[in-house]
């Protein structure tokens, strides 16, 4: 859109076009107006300034010294106008737009709702679309540009992804306060498997870490339940003697109210989990998703203090 049409009168625009084309007729064709209109505006401008802006050369025109000064001013003004227009577009983009997010389930318990609530306080006109899915599917959605931002654990190290934020988190066992192991400060996997256990299904990132640790010992890997929902396993644990495994992310409310207890696992072979915020490296983010990304990272850095890791 040519904003100069609405913010500046025709005299300066017609003069600039004539100067660039070195012809009133060519300027008229460019502006889609009559030659007489261009000539009339330039004559009026010269009268107001009290000096000639063009020298007539044959069938063409050439800028006079005064015309060169005026043209330089117009170019600076239009350049400033373009920059101002970009700022106005940016402001408009923050008032409306869409941010699409793919996330694993555990992040939706407390972290993501907090992020979105804070974002909405400042940018209430922006629509946020959240899709909850498995970790592998989060990566796929980001890679295929189906979403702007992904929140997941253990994304693959590939060129198509940017990892904007990464936080190491302890994997632990979760038990009910009434469980026989509730009084222990920390546990081993061997101790946990002496009781009914709920394992995350293959495809959930934490399962791969558990499988590696379990393969290093003679631990019985017989589980009572296997499920692809951490929320479901959390409810199993609350119901009685079942043990499940995850990080503290997704347990915020239960841990704060002591309805569940988190026991760090001391097995040396058990790696930490890594919560990551990812975007596609193959495309840039629009303004609204980019602002959301920056705010998400800042909030996560504040919430996930070292005591959580």
WOCOR-V381210 format. One record per helix or strand of 3 or more residues. SS is the DSSP state (a for helix, b for strand). FROM is the first residue (numbers start at 0). LEN is the number of residues. If there is no record, write none. Layout:
BEGIN
((SS & FROM & LEN) (SS & FROM & LEN))
END
This chain:
BEGIN
((a & 3 & 4) (a & 9 & 12) (a & 23 & 8) (a & 34 & 15) (b & 53 & 4) (b & 59 & 4) (a & 64 & 31) (b & 96 & 7) (a & 104 & 4) (a & 110 & 12) (b & 125 & 7) (a & 134 & 9) (b & 148 & 5) (b & 160 & 9) (b & 171 & 4) (a & 188 & 4) (b & 196 & 4) (a & 204 & 10) (b & 224 & 3) (a & 229 & 9) (b & 242 & 4) (a & 251 & 5) (b & 260 & 5) (b & 272 & 8) (a & 286 & 17))
END
